[in-house]
Structure formats: structure tokens, C-alpha cells
Amino acid sequence: MRALFFALFAATSFSLAAENIWTLGEYDKRLGWALISGDGKVTLRLEGDVKSDLPKGIARLKGDKKSLVSGSGSVDLTSLHIKSGESVFPVKSLHIGSGFLQENDTVVSFKADNVDEIGAMAFCRAKELQKVDLSGSAQVLPDGRWALHSSLHRGVFSDCVKLSDLTLLLPIDHIGSAAFVGCTNLSADVGSLFSHDVNNVGAAAFSGCANLRGTFAASAVKFVGMCAFENSGIEDIRLGCASTLQKFAGDETSGKSGEGVFSPMPSLTNLEIRASSLLTIGASNLGHSPKLKRIVIDAPNLRSLGESRGSCRGLTALEVLDLKTPMLSNVGTGWPPFHDARSLKEVVWRAKPPPFSVLKRIFNGVPCVLNSAKEGKKCIIRVPAEDVEWEGLISPFELCERDYAPPSCVGVLFASSRKAWVVREKDL
């Protein structure tokens, strides 16, 4: 019996030793309850009615305008147990308060599980923070503050300039404004951070994340804010949009000409937008991405590419433009929208053509794509084989160009400038 008692005691002691146990300390009216790490090196603060929260397995990390965390190094709250007197409570629900680590300059890593709420500005400007690992059920990275001047940015992870290693095992569907703005050292694959369930991307959410890479894909986005992706390193964006989304924010809301939702993006190569109710792309939202090779816009109700600011300027590498936009009527009054698309090789138009004046403005601005052909190969426009509305816009190609026409060419759009061959396709 005695041997059995010592065996049970040893097993219990080992179990407690293996837990991540922090001790509940004294209460301070301004700072809240002290929560002290097992080694006594770090003190966090809890808020709320601790006496009723802890028995329910709830812990609420206190936040403020500046971090209330004392001590330095790493904070690990995985499998967190809180000891209060003789009782030990396992934490099953962890709330991270707004401003929890805001402007902290001592914590280098933070790890926690069972996270079900993250406050706005929770990690904002944590100067030494290099690694964050969160798991749980939290769905929202709350909206922060975004303004024209970078000094006013305040978001969940905004301006964590040393943050390089981020794991979010959370079902995030709302990425708030300024969430990651200024995280210049963050080198994660954006596809590993977020699922296709994201329905909100706030203003400046990824602005300045130059080392963020990969494909950002979402199936039913309801809102995309101003400068959401500007100057990020993301290479591929594929947006399916909810039926409620009618426009993307334009730069008329920011005062920053030439900077929009998707511009400038120095690494972007592919952009796909599928939106049944989208009416306008928005001013300057597509331009100034020097590596963008392919744009797909499936938007049967799209009226405008972006008013008068030349929304597609600066797309010097664009090769393929795939459009299903039968209602398009406004391509701006300034320069032709694709004036700089000197590499444009193919336009796939999967719907009836827009008014002739619109079509003329689009393709009068497209330079010839030169190669070894005697007269220079022109941009090829692929149109539906059975769409009779194209007939009145296609003129027979000139005799001097017949030898250089691609297979199935039925005409030249704007023969006087010889800009584009028109080819009918059965599969469109």
C-alpha cells in the first residue's frame, strides 16, 4: 500500500511539473491581477472577474495603450494552468486584450493556444517581437487605425519590424485595417496563414509587407479596403467576391495618387477577380505593378475600370488580359488604360464587346508587340465564335498583312493602326 501511495504521488507530481503553471499574484487597481511565470521572470496582467473566470477556464490578458508586461524573453502560454492558492485551473479560453504587447521592447516570442479573442493593436509596435504562434478559435483580427501618415498606423501586428516567424492556426475570416502594415521582415507564405474563408481585408492590411509571399485566395470577399495589398511581396491574388461587393475602395479616399488596393505591388504576377455584382474597379487600383503578367476579370456587371486616373497604368509586363465584362462602358478620360502594356500578347474577351468608343480607347493605347515577324506581331484578341456583335467592329485584314496573320484570323481591329488581330474561338 505504501509503495502504491508513493507511485501515485510521484505520478501526480510529474503531471503537475509537466504542466505550464503560472501563479496568480496580487491585485492592483490599475494593473489588474498579476500572473507570474513558473520561473518568476515574466509577469503578465489579467483583467475581469478572475474569481468567476478561472473556474470556467477563462483567462483575459489585460491590455493598455502600452504593454503592462514586465520581464523579458519568451512568453509561452500553451497548456496554460493558473495556480490560485491551493487550486490549479486549466485555461480553455484565452482572450488577448487590446494593446497587450503594444510598444513592448522586451518580449521576443509569444506562444499561446486556446485563443478565442484577439484585441485591436494587441501586438502593435512590439519592438523586439520575432516569433508569434497562435492557435485556437479566434476568427477576427480587429480593425485598427489607418491614416495617410505611417506614424498613425495602429493594427494588431502593425510595425512589428522584427517579426519574421508567424503561425496562425486560427479560422480567421476578418483581417482588420492596418493588421500587418509595416511588418517588413515577415517572410511567411500568406496562403499558410489564411484560408479561403477570409471575407474582409481592411485598409492597409498588408501594406509594406515586402517579404510576405505566395498566393492570397478568398472565395467570398465582402470588403477590400484602400491600400490593402500595396507594396507587399504577394505574387498571386485570386479573389472570389460576395454578391454584396459592388466596388473596391479607390485612392480618392486616401489622397495618395497612384496607390490603390492592388497597387503598387512589385512582386505581383497574377491577379484574378471574380465578382458578380462588381460595378467599378476603382481609381488607380490595378496599376504600377511591374511584374504583373496576367489579369482575369470575370465581372458581368462591371461598368468602370476606374474613372479618369488611368487605373491600369504602369503594367509594363502585362501579357494576358482575360475579360468577361459585357457592361463595361467607362475606361477613363485620361491616357488609355493599357497605354503602358508594351508586352500585351493576348486579350480573351468572353462576352459581347463594349461600345465602340470604349473598345477604341482600350486598344488605341496598346503598342504593337514586336518579334521576328516582318511587320511585327500584333496583340491577338480572342472572341466568342458565335457572337455576331463583333461583326461590325472587325474589318478584313489588309493584304499586306495577310502573310503574318495568325490561324483563324477573321479581321484586324483598327486596321489603320494595325494594333490587334481578331480571332474567333469556339471554346469561348
C-alpha positions in Angstrom: 0.0 0.0 0.0 2.8 2.3 0.9 4.5 1.6 -2.4 1.3 2.3 -4.3 0.9 5.7 -2.4 4.4 6.8 -3.4 3.8 5.7 -7.0 0.6 7.7 -7.2 2.3 10.7 -5.6 5.2 10.5 -8.0 2.9 10.3 -11.0 0.8 13.3 -9.7 4.0 15.3 -9.1 5.3 14.6 -12.5 1.9 15.6 -14.1 1.9 18.9 -12.3 5.6 19.5 -13.1 4.8 18.9 -16.8 2.0 21.5 -16.9 2.6 25.1 -17.8 1.7 26.6 -14.4 1.6 30.3 -13.8 0.8 31.7 -10.4 -1.9 34.3 -9.7 -0.4 37.1 -7.7 -1.8 40.3 -6.0 -4.4 42.6 -7.5 -3.6 46.2 -8.4 -6.5 48.6 -9.2 -4.7 50.0 -12.3 -2.8 47.0 -13.5 -5.2 44.1 -12.7 -4.2 40.7 -11.4 -0.5 39.7 -11.6 0.1 36.5 -13.5 3.6 35.2 -12.8 5.5 32.6 -14.9 6.8 29.5 -13.3 10.4 30.7 -13.2 9.3 34.2 -11.9 10.9 36.0 -14.8 7.8 37.3 -16.5 4.7 38.9 -15.1 1.5 39.4 -17.2 -1.7 41.1 -16.1 -5.2 39.6 -16.1 -8.4 41.6 -16.1 -12.0 40.8 -15.4 -13.6 38.9 -12.5 -10.9 36.4 -12.0 -12.7 34.5 -9.3 -15.5 33.6 -11.6 -13.4 33.4 -14.8 -10.8 30.9 -13.6 -13.2 28.1 -12.6 -14.7 28.4 -16.0 -11.3 28.0 -17.6 -11.2 31.6 -18.9 -8.2 34.0 -18.8 -8.3 37.6 -20.1 -4.9 39.1 -20.7 -5.0 42.8 -19.9 -4.1 45.4 -22.5 -3.5 49.1 -22.4 -2.1 51.9 -24.5 1.3 50.5 -23.6 2.2 47.0 -22.6 1.8 46.1 -19.0 4.1 43.0 -19.3 7.2 43.1 -17.1 10.2 40.8 -17.6 11.9 39.8 -20.8 12.4 36.9 -23.2 9.8 34.4 -24.4 6.2 34.0 -23.2 4.7 30.5 -23.6 1.1 30.1 -22.6 0.4 26.8 -24.3 -1.4 24.3 -22.0 -1.7 27.2 -19.5 -2.7 26.4 -15.9 -3.1 29.1 -13.3 -2.5 28.4 -9.7 -4.5 30.3 -7.2 -3.8 29.3 -3.6 -4.2 25.5 -3.5 -6.2 25.3 -6.7 -4.9 24.9 -10.2 -7.2 25.9 -13.1 -6.6 24.8 -16.7 -7.2 27.6 -19.2 -9.5 26.6 -22.0 -10.3 30.1 -23.3 -7.7 32.8 -23.7 -8.6 36.4 -24.5 -5.7 38.7 -25.7 -6.5 42.2 -24.7 -6.2 45.3 -27.0 -2.7 46.7 -26.6 -1.5 43.7 -24.7 2.1 43.9 -26.1 1.8 47.4 -27.6 5.2 49.1 -27.8 6.7 46.3 -25.7 10.5 46.2 -26.0 11.4 43.1 -24.0 9.4 40.1 -25.3 11.0 38.3 -28.2 8.4 35.5 -28.8 4.8 34.8 -27.8 3.1 31.4 -28.0 -0.5 30.5 -26.9 -3.2 28.1 -27.6 -7.0 28.1 -26.9 -7.0 31.7 -28.2 -10.6 32.8 -28.9 -10.3 36.5 -29.0 -7.6 39.0 -30.1 -7.9 42.6 -29.3 -7.1 45.5 -31.6 -3.5 46.6 -31.5 -2.6 43.5 -29.4 1.0 43.3 -30.6 1.3 46.7 -32.2 4.8 48.0 -32.4 6.3 45.3 -30.2 9.9 46.3 -31.0 11.7 43.1 -30.2 9.0 40.6 -31.1 10.3 38.0 -33.6 8.0 35.0 -33.3 4.3 34.6 -32.7 2.5 31.2 -32.6 -1.3 31.3 -32.0 -3.9 28.6 -32.2 -7.5 28.4 -31.2 -10.9 29.6 -32.4 -10.5 33.3 -32.9 -12.0 34.5 -36.2 -11.3 38.2 -36.2 -8.1 40.3 -36.4 -9.9 43.6 -35.4 -9.8 46.8 -37.4 -7.1 49.1 -36.3 -6.4 52.7 -37.2 -5.2 53.6 -40.6 -4.3 57.1 -41.9 -2.2 58.7 -44.6 0.8 59.1 -42.4 2.6 55.9 -41.4 3.2 57.2 -37.9 -0.6 56.9 -37.2 -0.9 53.2 -38.1 -2.2 51.1 -35.3 -3.2 47.4 -36.0 -3.0 44.0 -34.4 0.6 43.4 -35.7 1.4 46.8 -37.2 5.0 47.8 -37.3 6.4 44.7 -35.7 9.5 45.3 -37.6 11.4 42.3 -36.3 8.5 39.8 -36.6 9.8 37.1 -39.1 8.1 33.9 -37.9 4.3 33.9 -37.7 1.9 30.9 -37.2 -1.8 31.5 -37.1 -3.7 28.2 -36.6 -6.9 30.2 -36.3 -10.1 30.3 -38.5 -9.6 33.9 -39.4 -12.3 35.4 -41.7 -11.8 39.1 -40.9 -8.4 40.7 -41.5 -8.7 44.2 -40.0 -7.3 47.5 -41.2 -3.6 48.0 -40.6 -3.4 44.4 -39.3 0.1 43.8 -40.7 1.1 47.2 -42.0 4.9 47.8 -41.7 5.8 44.2 -40.9 8.8 44.5 -43.3 10.6 41.4 -42.0 7.6 39.0 -42.1 8.6 36.2 -44.6 5.7 33.9 -44.3 3.6 32.3 -47.1 0.3 34.2 -46.9 -1.5 31.1 -48.1 -0.3 29.3 -44.9 -1.7 32.0 -42.7 -5.2 32.3 -44.0 -7.8 30.0 -45.5 -10.2 30.8 -48.4 -12.8 31.8 -45.8 -11.5 35.4 -45.4 -14.3 37.8 -46.2 -12.8 41.1 -45.2 -9.4 42.6 -46.0 -9.1 46.0 -44.3 -7.3 49.2 -45.4 -3.5 48.8 -45.5 -3.9 45.3 -44.1 -0.7 44.0 -45.7 0.8 47.4 -46.7 4.6 47.3 -46.7 4.9 43.6 -46.1 7.7 43.3 -48.7 8.8 39.8 -47.7 5.3 38.3 -47.5 4.9 35.9 -50.4 2.7 33.3 -52.1 -0.9 33.2 -53.1 -3.7 35.1 -51.4 -7.0 33.4 -52.2 -10.5 34.0 -50.9 -13.8 32.7 -52.1 -16.4 35.3 -51.0 -14.8 38.6 -50.1 -17.3 41.3 -48.9 -14.9 44.2 -48.5 -11.4 45.1 -49.6 -10.0 48.4 -48.2 -7.7 51.1 -49.6 -4.0 50.1 -50.0 -4.8 46.6 -48.7 -2.0 44.9 -50.6 0.2 47.9 -51.6 3.9 47.2 -51.6 3.6 43.7 -50.3 5.5 40.8 -51.7 2.5 38.7 -52.5 2.8 37.2 -56.0 -0.7 35.9 -56.7 -4.1 37.2 -55.7 -7.3 35.3 -56.5 -10.5 36.9 -55.2 -14.0 35.5 -55.4 -16.3 38.2 -54.3 -19.6 38.1 -52.4 -22.7 39.3 -54.2 -22.8 42.4 -52.0 -19.4 43.8 -53.2 -20.0 46.5 -55.8 -16.7 48.4 -55.7 -13.2 48.4 -54.4 -12.0 51.5 -52.5 -10.3 54.0 -54.8 -7.4 56.3 -54.0 -9.8 59.3 -53.8 -10.2 58.2 -50.1 -6.5 58.4 -49.3 -5.2 61.4 -51.2 -2.3 59.2 -52.5 -2.4 59.2 -56.3 -1.1 56.0 -57.8 -1.6 53.9 -54.7 -4.6 51.6 -54.6 -5.9 48.3 -53.4 -3.6 46.3 -55.6 -1.1 48.9 -56.5 1.8 49.3 -56.4 2.7 45.6 -56.0 6.3 45.0 -57.0 6.1 41.1 -57.0 2.5 40.5 -58.2 2.4 38.3 -61.4 -1.2 37.1 -61.5 -4.5 38.8 -60.5 -7.9 37.2 -60.7 -11.2 38.9 -59.7 -14.5 37.1 -60.0 -17.3 39.3 -58.8 -20.9 39.0 -60.0 -22.0 42.4 -58.7 -18.8 44.5 -59.0 -19.6 47.9 -60.7 -16.2 49.6 -60.6 -12.6 48.6 -60.1 -11.7 51.9 -58.5 -9.2 54.6 -59.3 -5.5 53.5 -59.5 -6.3 50.1 -58.1 -4.7 47.9 -60.8 -1.7 50.0 -61.9 2.0 50.2 -61.2 2.8 46.5 -60.7 5.8 46.0 -63.0 5.8 42.2 -62.9 2.0 41.6 -63.4 1.7 39.3 -66.4 -1.9 38.2 -66.2 -5.2 39.8 -65.3 -8.5 37.9 -65.2 -11.7 39.9 -64.6 -15.0 37.9 -64.6 -17.5 40.7 -63.7 -20.6 40.6 -65.8 -21.9 43.9 -64.3 -18.6 45.9 -64.3 -19.2 49.4 -65.7 -15.9 51.1 -65.0 -12.2 50.3 -64.8 -11.5 53.3 -62.6 -12.8 56.7 -63.8 -10.2 59.1 -65.1 -7.0 58.3 -63.3 -5.6 55.6 -65.6 -6.3 52.7 -63.3 -4.1 50.2 -65.3 -1.0 52.4 -65.9 2.5 51.1 -65.4 1.7 47.5 -66.3 4.8 47.1 -68.4 4.9 43.3 -68.2 1.3 42.5 -68.8 0.9 39.7 -71.4 -2.7 38.3 -70.9 -5.9 40.1 -70.3 -8.9 37.8 -69.8 -12.2 39.7 -69.6 -15.9 38.8 -69.1 -17.2 42.4 -68.8 -20.1 42.9 -71.2 -21.3 46.1 -69.4 -18.0 47.9 -69.5 -18.6 51.5 -70.6 -16.1 53.7 -68.7 -12.3 53.4 -69.2 -11.4 56.9 -68.1 -10.8 60.2 -69.8 -7.1 60.4 -69.4 -4.5 58.2 -71.0 -5.8 54.9 -72.4 -5.9 52.4 -69.5 -3.4 49.9 -71.0 -1.1 52.5 -72.5 2.0 51.1 -70.8 1.2 47.4 -71.6 4.0 47.0 -74.1 4.2 43.3 -73.6 0.5 42.6 -74.2 0.2 39.5 -76.4 -3.4 38.2 -75.9 -6.8 39.5 -75.0 -9.5 37.0 -74.3 -12.9 38.7 -74.4 -15.5 36.2 -73.1 -18.6 38.4 -73.8 -20.1 40.8 -76.2 -18.0 43.9 -76.9 -18.4 47.2 -75.1 -19.4 50.3 -77.1 -17.0 51.1 -80.0 -15.7 54.2 -78.3 -14.7 52.2 -75.3 -13.1 49.5 -77.3 -11.2 52.0 -79.4 -9.8 53.8 -76.3 -8.6 50.5 -74.9 -6.8 49.2 -78.0 -5.6 52.5 -79.4 -3.4 52.7 -76.3 -1.8 49.2 -76.8 1.5 49.3 -78.5 2.5 46.6 -81.0 4.2 43.6 -79.6 7.3 43.2 -81.7 9.1 40.0 -82.6 10.8 38.5 -85.6 7.8 38.8 -87.9 8.4 41.2 -90.8 5.7 43.6 -89.8 5.7 42.9 -86.1 3.3 40.5 -84.4 0.2 42.3 -83.1 -1.8 41.6 -80.0 -4.3 38.8 -80.6 -7.9 39.3 -79.4 -9.8 36.1 -78.9 -13.6 36.5 -79.1 -16.6 34.1 -79.0 -17.1 32.3 -82.2 -20.8 32.8 -82.4 -21.1 36.4 -81.1 -22.4 38.4 -84.1 -22.0 41.7 -82.2 -18.3 41.6 -83.0 -19.0 41.6 -86.8 -19.5 45.3 -87.1 -16.2 46.0 -85.3 -14.0 43.7 -87.4 -12.6 44.8 -90.7 -10.9 42.4 -93.2 -7.2 42.4 -92.6 -5.1 44.2 -95.1 -3.5 42.3 -98.0 0.0 43.4 -96.9 -0.6 41.8 -93.5 -2.2 38.5 -94.6 1.1 36.6 -94.6 1.6 37.4 -90.9 -2.0 36.8 -89.7 -2.4 34.1 -87.0 -4.5 31.0 -87.7 -8.3 31.6 -87.8 -7.8 35.4 -88.0 -11.0 37.0 -89.3 -10.1 40.6 -89.1 -8.0 43.4 -87.7 -9.4 45.7 -85.1 -8.4 49.3 -86.0 -6.7 48.4 -89.3 -5.3 51.9 -89.7 -3.0 51.4 -86.7 -2.7 47.6 -87.1 -2.9 47.1 -83.3 -4.8 43.8 -82.9 -5.7 40.6 -84.8 -9.1 39.3 -84.0 -9.5 35.5 -83.8 -12.8 33.7 -83.2 -12.6 30.8 -80.7 -15.2 28.0 -80.5 -14.5 27.3 -76.8 -15.2 30.8 -75.5 
